[in-house]
Amino acid sequence: MVQVLAYADDVALLARSQAELKAIFLEMEVAAKKEFGLEVKCHCLTRADEQRLRRVGKGKY
């Protein structure tokens, strides 16, 4: 299962496996270049980053 969340110029790709994530990223990268002439830059968030953000209370206001 892959989910794509997009708003303005930001896109978040969520997948159950690294292989799924890589495949959908490459597909999106090719389509963005071909259809719109856009260059995709990757800013990755790893599971370790996610766990660290949870510890500091991300999203708790």
N, C-alpha and C positions, 0 to 999 in steps of 0.2 A: 504494500500500500504506500502510495506517495501522495503527499499533500503539498500544494503550492499556495502560499499566502503572498499576496502582492498589494502594495499601496504606494502610489506615486512612483518613485524610482527605487523602491526597496522591494526585494523579493526574498522570502524565506522558503527553503525547500526542506521538507521533513520526510524521512523514509525509515523503513524498518531495518534496512541493511545498508552497509557502505556501498555495496555493488549497485543497489537501486538508486542511491543518492548520486553516485558518479554518473550513471546512465542518464538520469533526468537532468542533471546539470549540463552534461555534454549536449543533450538534445536542445535544451533551452539556449545554450551558448550559440549553437549553430543557427537556430531559428532567429535569435536576436540579431546576429550579424547579417544573415541572408535577407530577412524581411525588413529590418529597420536600420541596418548599418551600425548597430550598437556594439560596444565592447563590454563584456561582462567581467566585472572584477569580483573576486571571491574573498569574502571575509568569513572565515570559518569559526564556528563555536563547537568545541569538542565536549564530550561528556564530562571531562574534568572541569572545564569552564562552567558548565551547567551546574555541577554539584557545588562549586565554589560560590556561584551566584545565589544558590538556594541558601547556603549557610549565612550569607550576609543579609538575607531577607529581601531579595529582589521582589518587587511588586507589593511589598507590605507597607502601607502608608497609614 
